[in-house]
Amino acid sequence: MTKLAVVAFGGNALLRGDQKGTIDEQEANVYETCTHLLQLIRSGYNIVIGHGNGPQVGNVLLQHEAGEKVHGIPAQPIDFCVAETQGSIGYMIEQQLRNVLLKEGLERDILTIITEVVVDKNDPAFSNLTKPVGPFYTKEDADRIAGVNGSKFAEDPRGRGWRKVVASPKPISINNVKSIEKLARDGQIIITVGGGGIPVFYVEEKKLQGIDAVIDKDLASSQVASQIHADEFIILTDVPKVYINFRKPNEKALDRISLSEARRLMTEGHFSAGSMAPKVAACIQFVENGGKEAMITTATELGKQGAGTVIFAG
């Protein structure tokens, strides 16, 4: 039976820290990332792709705000902007992955599914804003913007500046997940839960409505992986392995760790809430829900012996 893998693209797959975010830059980054998926495809895997949208949705929000201020065009809420980026980023991934496959003489349908993800309107995340979106600012610029529109900012744990933060509720369920699984197992490559999915909630019984939030893409991708019974869950980021004591003299890379060990390290606070903690939590969630293995690594390490940090049941 063909195996099924869910691969979550990190922000580095789309936009590098020193780039402006032009279409040429983003397409080149996506193409490079997609070349590394060939390792999985040639090994017989069917693939579902999730992706982030932090810089992109932040930029779209800025565009809406500027349009309202300058031209009087009503600005749209975050859930609407997430839907926009699902379409635009899905387009880039579809096109560049198809270019990679065509160059290699491979043919697969690639489909982007605009995906709603149900959250709880009473999630405590709505009173504790932690999810970074948009560009990095200096402390002075962040303070100035906050003074104008009341936005909340937090310092990047890796020292790259300050970013706007919004609510990041936990995903409860993925809409259309049965179709996602069927299409993927039939051999189509599916792009879903872009930017963590469009956050929606039940404003009343049998009535969905969008809500002002951004769902963590790793947790949403993990939820998809569990619900479609994927064999593997892979998070692509910008470091080859997970580290404890990151960037300290006693820094240590983690190779293969058990579920119980991963839980212990999380409890002891070894991972930053704004960086690696959500990724490790997503892997723990997948294995807890019956998944075999979850991996965190860079795209360039895919297929290599001993690649990444692997969390397994145990």
SERO-627435 format. One record per residue (C-alpha): residue number from 1; residue in three letters; x, y, z. Coordinates in steps of 0.5 Angstrom, whole numbers, m for minus. Example, Ala and Ser with C-alpha at 12.3 -4.5 7.8 and 13.67 -1.06 7.14 Angstrom:
+-----+---------+-------+-------+-------+
: num : residuo :     u :     v :     w :
+-----+---------+-------+-------+-------+
:   1 :     ALA :    25 :    m9 :    16 :
:   2 :     SER :    27 :    m2 :    14 :
+-----+---------+-------+-------+-------+
//
This chain:
+-----+---------+-------+-------+-------+
: num : residuo :     u :     v :     w :
+-----+---------+-------+-------+-------+
:   1 :     MET :     0 :     0 :     0 :
:   2 :     THR :     3 :     7 :    m2 :
:   3 :     LYS :     5 :    11 :     4 :
:   4 :     LEU :     2 :    18 :     6 :
:   5 :     ALA :     6 :    24 :     8 :
:   6 :     VAL :     4 :    31 :    11 :
:   7 :     VAL :     9 :    36 :    10 :
:   8 :     ALA :     9 :    43 :    13 :
:   9 :     PHE :    13 :    48 :     9 :
:  10 :     GLY :    16 :    53 :    14 :
:  11 :     GLY :    16 :    61 :    13 :
:  12 :     ASN :    23 :    59 :    10 :
:  13 :     ALA :    20 :    55 :     4 :
:  14 :     LEU :    17 :    62 :     2 :
:  15 :     LEU :    21 :    68 :     4 :
:  16 :     ARG :    28 :    69 :     7 :
:  17 :     GLY :    29 :    74 :    12 :
:  18 :     ASP :    33 :    78 :     8 :
:  19 :     GLN :    28 :    79 :     2 :
:  20 :     LYS :    23 :    84 :     1 :
:  21 :     GLY :    18 :    78 :    m2 :
:  22 :     THR :    18 :    80 :    m9 :
:  23 :     ILE :    14 :    74 :   m13 :
:  24 :     ASP :    21 :    72 :   m16 :
:  25 :     GLU :    24 :    71 :   m10 :
:  26 :     GLN :    18 :    67 :    m7 :
:  27 :     GLU :    17 :    63 :   m13 :
:  28 :     ALA :    25 :    61 :   m13 :
:  29 :     ASN :    24 :    59 :    m6 :
:  30 :     VAL :    18 :    55 :    m7 :
:  31 :     TYR :    22 :    52 :   m13 :
:  32 :     GLU :    28 :    50 :    m9 :
:  33 :     THR :    24 :    47 :    m3 :
:  34 :     CYS :    19 :    43 :    m8 :
:  35 :     THR :    26 :    40 :   m11 :
:  36 :     HIS :    27 :    36 :    m5 :
:  37 :     LEU :    20 :    33 :    m5 :
:  38 :     LEU :    22 :    29 :   m10 :
:  39 :     GLN :    26 :    24 :    m5 :
:  40 :     LEU :    19 :    23 :    m2 :
:  41 :     ILE :    15 :    22 :    m9 :
:  42 :     ARG :    20 :    18 :   m12 :
:  43 :     SER :    20 :    13 :    m6 :
:  44 :     GLY :    13 :    12 :    m7 :
:  45 :     TYR :     9 :    17 :    m2 :
:  46 :     ASN :     3 :    21 :    m3 :
:  47 :     ILE :     4 :    28 :    m1 :
:  48 :     VAL :    m1 :    33 :     3 :
:  49 :     ILE :     2 :    40 :     4 :
:  50 :     GLY :     1 :    45 :     9 :
:  51 :     HIS :     4 :    52 :     9 :
:  52 :     GLY :     5 :    58 :    13 :
:  53 :     ASN :     3 :    65 :    11 :
:  54 :     GLY :     6 :    69 :    17 :
:  55 :     PRO :     9 :    75 :    13 :
:  56 :     GLN :     4 :    74 :     7 :
:  57 :     VAL :    m2 :    75 :    11 :
:  58 :     GLY :     1 :    81 :    15 :
:  59 :     ASN :     3 :    84 :     9 :
:  60 :     VAL :    m4 :    83 :     6 :
:  61 :     LEU :    m7 :    86 :    13 :
:  62 :     LEU :    m2 :    92 :    11 :
:  63 :     GLN :    m5 :    93 :     4 :
:  64 :     HIS :   m12 :    93 :     7 :
:  65 :     GLU :   m11 :    98 :    12 :
:  66 :     ALA :    m7 :   103 :     7 :
:  67 :     GLY :   m13 :   102 :     2 :
:  68 :     GLU :   m18 :   104 :     7 :
:  69 :     LYS :   m14 :   110 :     9 :
:  70 :     VAL :   m12 :   112 :     2 :
:  71 :     HIS :   m18 :   110 :    m2 :
:  72 :     GLY :   m24 :   109 :     3 :
:  73 :     ILE :   m24 :   101 :     1 :
:  74 :     PRO :   m26 :    97 :     7 :
:  75 :     ALA :   m21 :    93 :    10 :
:  76 :     GLN :   m23 :    86 :    11 :
:  77 :     PRO :   m21 :    82 :    17 :
:  78 :     ILE :   m16 :    77 :    18 :
:  79 :     ASP :   m20 :    71 :    17 :
:  80 :     PHE :   m21 :    74 :    10 :
:  81 :     CYS :   m14 :    75 :     9 :
:  82 :     VAL :   m12 :    68 :    11 :
:  83 :     ALA :   m17 :    66 :     5 :
:  84 :     GLU :   m13 :    71 :     0 :
:  85 :     THR :    m6 :    68 :     2 :
:  86 :     GLN :    m9 :    61 :     2 :
:  87 :     GLY :   m10 :    62 :    m6 :
:  88 :     SER :    m4 :    66 :    m7 :
:  89 :     ILE :     1 :    62 :    m4 :
:  90 :     GLY :    m3 :    55 :    m6 :
:  91 :     TYR :    m2 :    58 :   m13 :
:  92 :     MET :     6 :    59 :   m12 :
:  93 :     ILE :     7 :    52 :   m10 :
:  94 :     GLU :     2 :    49 :   m15 :
:  95 :     GLN :     6 :    52 :   m21 :
:  96 :     GLN :    13 :    51 :   m18 :
:  97 :     LEU :    12 :    44 :   m16 :
:  98 :     ARG :     9 :    42 :   m23 :
:  99 :     ASN :    15 :    45 :   m26 :
: 100 :     VAL :    19 :    41 :   m22 :
: 101 :     LEU :    15 :    35 :   m24 :
: 102 :     LEU :    15 :    37 :   m31 :
: 103 :     LYS :    23 :    37 :   m31 :
: 104 :     GLU :    23 :    30 :   m28 :
: 105 :     GLY :    18 :    27 :   m33 :
: 106 :     LEU :    13 :    26 :   m27 :
: 107 :     GLU :     6 :    28 :   m28 :
: 108 :     ARG :     1 :    29 :   m22 :
: 109 :     ASP :    m5 :    33 :   m21 :
: 110 :     ILE :    m4 :    38 :   m16 :
: 111 :     LEU :   m10 :    41 :   m12 :
: 112 :     THR :   m10 :    47 :    m7 :
: 113 :     ILE :   m16 :    47 :    m3 :
: 114 :     ILE :   m19 :    53 :     1 :
: 115 :     THR :   m19 :    50 :     8 :
: 116 :     GLU :   m23 :    53 :    14 :
: 117 :     VAL :   m21 :    50 :    21 :
: 118 :     VAL :   m26 :    50 :    26 :
: 119 :     VAL :   m24 :    53 :    33 :
: 120 :     ASP :   m27 :    55 :    40 :
: 121 :     LYS :   m29 :    62 :    41 :
: 122 :     ASN :   m28 :    61 :    48 :
: 123 :     ASP :   m20 :    59 :    47 :
: 124 :     PRO :   m16 :    63 :    52 :
: 125 :     ALA :   m11 :    65 :    46 :
: 126 :     PHE :   m16 :    70 :    45 :
: 127 :     SER :   m14 :    74 :    51 :
: 128 :     ASN :    m7 :    72 :    50 :
: 129 :     LEU :    m4 :    74 :    43 :
: 130 :     THR :     2 :    70 :    41 :
: 131 :     LYS :     2 :    69 :    34 :
: 132 :     PRO :     7 :    73 :    30 :
: 133 :     VAL :     5 :    76 :    23 :
: 134 :     GLY :     8 :    81 :    18 :
: 135 :     PRO :    14 :    84 :    17 :
: 136 :     PHE :    20 :    85 :    23 :
: 137 :     TYR :    20 :    92 :    26 :
: 138 :     THR :    25 :    96 :    30 :
: 139 :     LYS :    23 :    97 :    37 :
: 140 :     GLU :    21 :   104 :    36 :
: 141 :     ASP :    17 :   103 :    30 :
: 142 :     ALA :    13 :    97 :    33 :
: 143 :     ASP :    12 :   102 :    39 :
: 144 :     ARG :    10 :   108 :    34 :
: 145 :     ILE :     5 :   103 :    30 :
: 146 :     ALA :     2 :   100 :    37 :
: 147 :     GLY :     1 :   107 :    39 :
: 148 :     VAL :    m3 :   109 :    33 :
: 149 :     ASN :    m8 :   103 :    32 :
: 150 :     GLY :    m7 :    99 :    38 :
: 151 :     SER :    m4 :    93 :    35 :
: 152 :     LYS :     0 :    88 :    40 :
: 153 :     PHE :     8 :    87 :    38 :
: 154 :     ALA :    13 :    82 :    41 :
: 155 :     GLU :    20 :    81 :    40 :
: 156 :     ASP :    23 :    75 :    36 :
: 157 :     PRO :    26 :    70 :    40 :
: 158 :     ARG :    32 :    70 :    35 :
: 159 :     GLY :    33 :    77 :    35 :
: 160 :     ARG :    31 :    79 :    29 :
: 161 :     GLY :    26 :    85 :    31 :
: 162 :     TRP :    19 :    86 :    33 :
: 163 :     ARG :    13 :    83 :    30 :
: 164 :     LYS :     5 :    84 :    31 :
: 165 :     VAL :     2 :    78 :    35 :
: 166 :     VAL :    m5 :    76 :    34 :
: 167 :     ALA :    m9 :    70 :    37 :
: 168 :     SER :    m7 :    63 :    36 :
: 169 :     PRO :   m13 :    58 :    38 :
: 170 :     LYS :   m12 :    51 :    37 :
: 171 :     PRO :   m15 :    48 :    31 :
: 172 :     ILE :   m21 :    43 :    33 :
: 173 :     SER :   m23 :    40 :    26 :
: 174 :     ILE :   m21 :    41 :    19 :
: 175 :     ASN :   m27 :    42 :    14 :
: 176 :     ASN :   m27 :    37 :     8 :
: 177 :     VAL :   m22 :    33 :    11 :
: 178 :     LYS :   m25 :    26 :     8 :
: 179 :     SER :   m24 :    29 :     1 :
: 180 :     ILE :   m17 :    31 :     3 :
: 181 :     GLU :   m15 :    24 :     5 :
: 182 :     LYS :   m19 :    21 :    m1 :
: 183 :     LEU :   m16 :    25 :    m6 :
: 184 :     ALA :    m9 :    24 :    m3 :
: 185 :     ARG :   m10 :    17 :    m3 :
: 186 :     ASP :   m12 :    17 :   m10 :
: 187 :     GLY :    m5 :    20 :   m12 :
: 188 :     GLN :    m6 :    27 :   m13 :
: 189 :     ILE :    m2 :    32 :    m9 :
: 190 :     ILE :    m6 :    36 :    m4 :
: 191 :     ILE :    m5 :    43 :    m1 :
: 192 :     THR :    m9 :    45 :     5 :
: 193 :     VAL :   m10 :    49 :    11 :
: 194 :     GLY :    m5 :    54 :     8 :
: 195 :     GLY :    m3 :    59 :    14 :
: 196 :     GLY :    m6 :    54 :    19 :
: 197 :     GLY :   m13 :    54 :    16 :
: 198 :     ILE :   m18 :    60 :    15 :
: 199 :     PRO :   m21 :    60 :    23 :
: 200 :     VAL :   m28 :    60 :    24 :
: 201 :     PHE :   m33 :    58 :    29 :
: 202 :     TYR :   m40 :    56 :    31 :
: 203 :     VAL :   m43 :    63 :    32 :
: 204 :     GLU :   m50 :    59 :    34 :
: 205 :     GLU :   m51 :    52 :    32 :
: 206 :     LYS :   m51 :    50 :    25 :
: 207 :     LYS :   m48 :    57 :    23 :
: 208 :     LEU :   m40 :    58 :    22 :
: 209 :     GLN :   m37 :    65 :    22 :
: 210 :     GLY :   m30 :    67 :    21 :
: 211 :     ILE :   m26 :    70 :    27 :
: 212 :     ASP :   m20 :    74 :    28 :
: 213 :     ALA :   m14 :    70 :    29 :
: 214 :     VAL :    m9 :    66 :    26 :
: 215 :     ILE :    m8 :    58 :    27 :
: 216 :     ASP :    m1 :    55 :    28 :
: 217 :     LYS :     0 :    52 :    21 :
: 218 :     ASP :     4 :    46 :    24 :
: 219 :     LEU :    m2 :    44 :    29 :
: 220 :     ALA :    m7 :    45 :    24 :
: 221 :     SER :    m2 :    40 :    19 :
: 222 :     SER :    m1 :    36 :    25 :
: 223 :     GLN :    m9 :    35 :    26 :
: 224 :     VAL :   m10 :    34 :    18 :
: 225 :     ALA :    m4 :    28 :    19 :
: 226 :     SER :    m8 :    25 :    24 :
: 227 :     GLN :   m15 :    25 :    21 :
: 228 :     ILE :   m13 :    23 :    14 :
: 229 :     HIS :    m8 :    17 :    18 :
: 230 :     ALA :    m2 :    19 :    15 :
: 231 :     ASP :     4 :    15 :    16 :
: 232 :     GLU :     9 :    21 :    17 :
: 233 :     PHE :     9 :    28 :    19 :
: 234 :     ILE :    14 :    32 :    17 :
: 235 :     ILE :    16 :    40 :    19 :
: 236 :     LEU :    20 :    43 :    14 :
: 237 :     THR :    24 :    49 :    18 :
: 238 :     ASP :    30 :    53 :    17 :
: 239 :     VAL :    35 :    49 :    22 :
: 240 :     PRO :    37 :    41 :    21 :
: 241 :     LYS :    35 :    39 :    28 :
: 242 :     VAL :    31 :    41 :    34 :
: 243 :     TYR :    36 :    44 :    39 :
: 244 :     ILE :    36 :    44 :    47 :
: 245 :     ASN :    40 :    50 :    50 :
: 246 :     PHE :    39 :    53 :    43 :
: 247 :     ARG :    45 :    58 :    41 :
: 248 :     LYS :    48 :    57 :    48 :
: 249 :     PRO :    55 :    54 :    50 :
: 250 :     ASN :    52 :    47 :    52 :
: 251 :     GLU :    47 :    47 :    45 :
: 252 :     LYS :    45 :    40 :    43 :
: 253 :     ALA :    42 :    37 :    37 :
: 254 :     LEU :    37 :    32 :    38 :
: 255 :     ASP :    37 :    26 :    33 :
: 256 :     ARG :    31 :    21 :    35 :
: 257 :     ILE :    27 :    22 :    42 :
: 258 :     SER :    21 :    18 :    44 :
: 259 :     LEU :    14 :    21 :    46 :
: 260 :     SER :    16 :    21 :    53 :
: 261 :     GLU :    22 :    25 :    52 :
: 262 :     ALA :    19 :    30 :    48 :
: 263 :     ARG :    14 :    31 :    53 :
: 264 :     ARG :    19 :    32 :    58 :
: 265 :     LEU :    23 :    37 :    54 :
: 266 :     MET :    17 :    41 :    53 :
: 267 :     THR :    15 :    41 :    60 :
: 268 :     GLU :    22 :    43 :    62 :
: 269 :     GLY :    21 :    49 :    58 :
: 270 :     HIS :    27 :    48 :    53 :
: 271 :     PHE :    23 :    51 :    47 :
: 272 :     SER :    21 :    58 :    45 :
: 273 :     ALA :    14 :    59 :    45 :
: 274 :     GLY :    15 :    63 :    39 :
: 275 :     SER :    19 :    59 :    35 :
: 276 :     MET :    20 :    51 :    36 :
: 277 :     ALA :    15 :    50 :    42 :
: 278 :     PRO :     9 :    50 :    37 :
: 279 :     LYS :    13 :    45 :    32 :
: 280 :     VAL :    15 :    40 :    37 :
: 281 :     ALA :     8 :    40 :    40 :
: 282 :     ALA :     5 :    39 :    33 :
: 283 :     CYS :    10 :    33 :    33 :
: 284 :     ILE :     7 :    30 :    40 :
: 285 :     GLN :     0 :    31 :    38 :
: 286 :     PHE :     1 :    27 :    31 :
: 287 :     VAL :     4 :    21 :    35 :
: 288 :     GLU :     0 :    22 :    41 :
: 289 :     ASN :    m6 :    21 :    36 :
: 290 :     GLY :    m3 :    14 :    33 :
: 291 :     GLY :     2 :    17 :    28 :
: 292 :     LYS :     8 :    13 :    27 :
: 293 :     GLU :    14 :    18 :    27 :
: 294 :     ALA :    14 :    26 :    26 :
: 295 :     MET :    20 :    29 :    24 :
: 296 :     ILE :    23 :    37 :    24 :
: 297 :     THR :    28 :    38 :    19 :
: 298 :     THR :    30 :    43 :    13 :
: 299 :     ALA :    28 :    41 :     6 :
: 300 :     THR :    35 :    40 :     4 :
: 301 :     GLU :    36 :    34 :     9 :
: 302 :     LEU :    30 :    30 :     7 :
: 303 :     GLY :    32 :    23 :     5 :
: 304 :     LYS :    39 :    23 :     8 :
: 305 :     GLN :    41 :    18 :    13 :
: 306 :     GLY :    40 :    21 :    20 :
: 307 :     ALA :    36 :    27 :    18 :
: 308 :     GLY :    32 :    31 :    23 :
: 309 :     THR :    30 :    30 :    29 :
: 310 :     VAL :    25 :    25 :    30 :
: 311 :     ILE :    20 :    24 :    35 :
: 312 :     PHE :    17 :    17 :    36 :
: 313 :     ALA :    12 :    13 :    40 :
: 314 :     GLY :    15 :    11 :    46 :
+-----+---------+-------+-------+-------+
//
